Amino acid sequence: MTTRNVLGVAAVTCGAVLLMAIPSAAHHSFAAEWDSTKCRDFTGVLRKLDWQNPHPYFFVDVKENGKVEQWSFQAYSPVTLRRNGTDRQVFLDNVDKDVWIRGCLSKTGKAHAAAAGTLKFSDGVMRQVGQIQD
Amino acid sequence: MTRRHVHRVLATLIVAAALAVWVQGLGAQSAQSAKDQYTIKPLPPGGPTPRLADGHPDFTGQWFPNGAGQGVSGRFGVDPAAIPQFDRKLTPEEPPQFRPEALAKIKSMTATELELSKSSVNCMPRGVPAIWLQNPYTTFIVHKPGLLAQLYEVLNNWRLIHTDGRPLPKSPEPFFHGNSTTRWEGDTLVVESTGFDERTYIMPNGWYHSDDLKVTERYTRPSMNYLIVEIMVEDPKVLLKPWKSAPRRWTLGNGEIFEFYCTNNLELEELEKLRQQELQQKK
């Protein structure tokens, strides 16, 4: 093998090895109704639960600027919540207790309504209850 | 180039390659370590194909549209390898080739109209073949000689496919799940269906169908834990040529399906408001 050939093989081998080390990427999407640019944190007290298909809603008294207002939060379907370990009983066990929610506002500007992405009850466990946007 | 130069270049390349291998090794170790931390992993194939008394594969089971054999939505610790139903590199799925007028109709839909057309929003049955192409929930199949019963968790829909060789009706009623006839090709059950309700969509992207829609489903169960479903869509009024899905894999669950009557989607009201806004903007 000539010097040029040896260099060529070595360069190709190095290039192949370096290429194999590059990781790949992924992406996801969001529905039409909620505004992924208007997501925020909420803290309050869970007051009630409306467990229905295709989406359950839970209602939280959120205290802001010295005023308490009740917000409704939409979640995944009951089937999905049941399978991911945040079933109806988990919500019921946390009524009248503190809750933290990360959610996104409605595109129509509907007052006091949001789609919940993640939440924590007083046990501090992070739970996914809807699509995460950020 | 002198011999010394050659040696220097070679030495540099070898060091670079060694570094790359080392870095890649670290990456592989960290990937392996991440894999070990996943609590939801791909379901292995399992034992041999179960069979009916007549020797044909038995498709009975609760089937998840993912590789895990359990729910993956909204869960942490899911191995990404356990999510897809097929490998887009190994079995690529060609996009449908629409007739120009069909493509124009689809493109004319606004984002909200598209959303309102979705079964997951309007609570209409997904229908066939959408139930196998755009359904994140489970399907329970009860299979016996002469009958394949499909119990769809989503919307509590069900479908009975008679596998006794009966032909397609000459003048089929338009059903959401169509009218079906079946045949075996070896271990593959082939289901051909015609006569579909025109309110369903093939995919949740505006892909509508005509009254000429013909759907061919091919079912195989290569092992205990895997069900493979391939779909062919023929619709000359909408497509320039038939469309074939990749062989999509469903995995065996623990048998639990839940009630899911879709009765009160509050999203519809909001989406109607958005639609009205879109119409106002068009004027």
Interface residues (C-beta under 8 A of the other chain):
Chain A: T3 V6 L7 A10 A11 T13 C14 V17 L18 M20 A21 P23 A26 A31 A32 E33 Q52 N53 P54 H55 Y57 Q74 Y76 S77 P78 V79 T80 L81 R82 R83 N84 G85 T86 S106 K107 T108 K110 M126 Q128 V129 G130
Chain B: M1 R3 V6 V9 L10 L13 I14 A16 A17 A20 V21 V23 Q24 G27 Q70 G71 S73 G74 R75 F76 P80 A111 T112 L114 E115 S120 C123 P136 Y137 E153 F258 F260 Y261 C262 T263 N264 N265 L266 E267 E270 L271 K273 L274 Q277
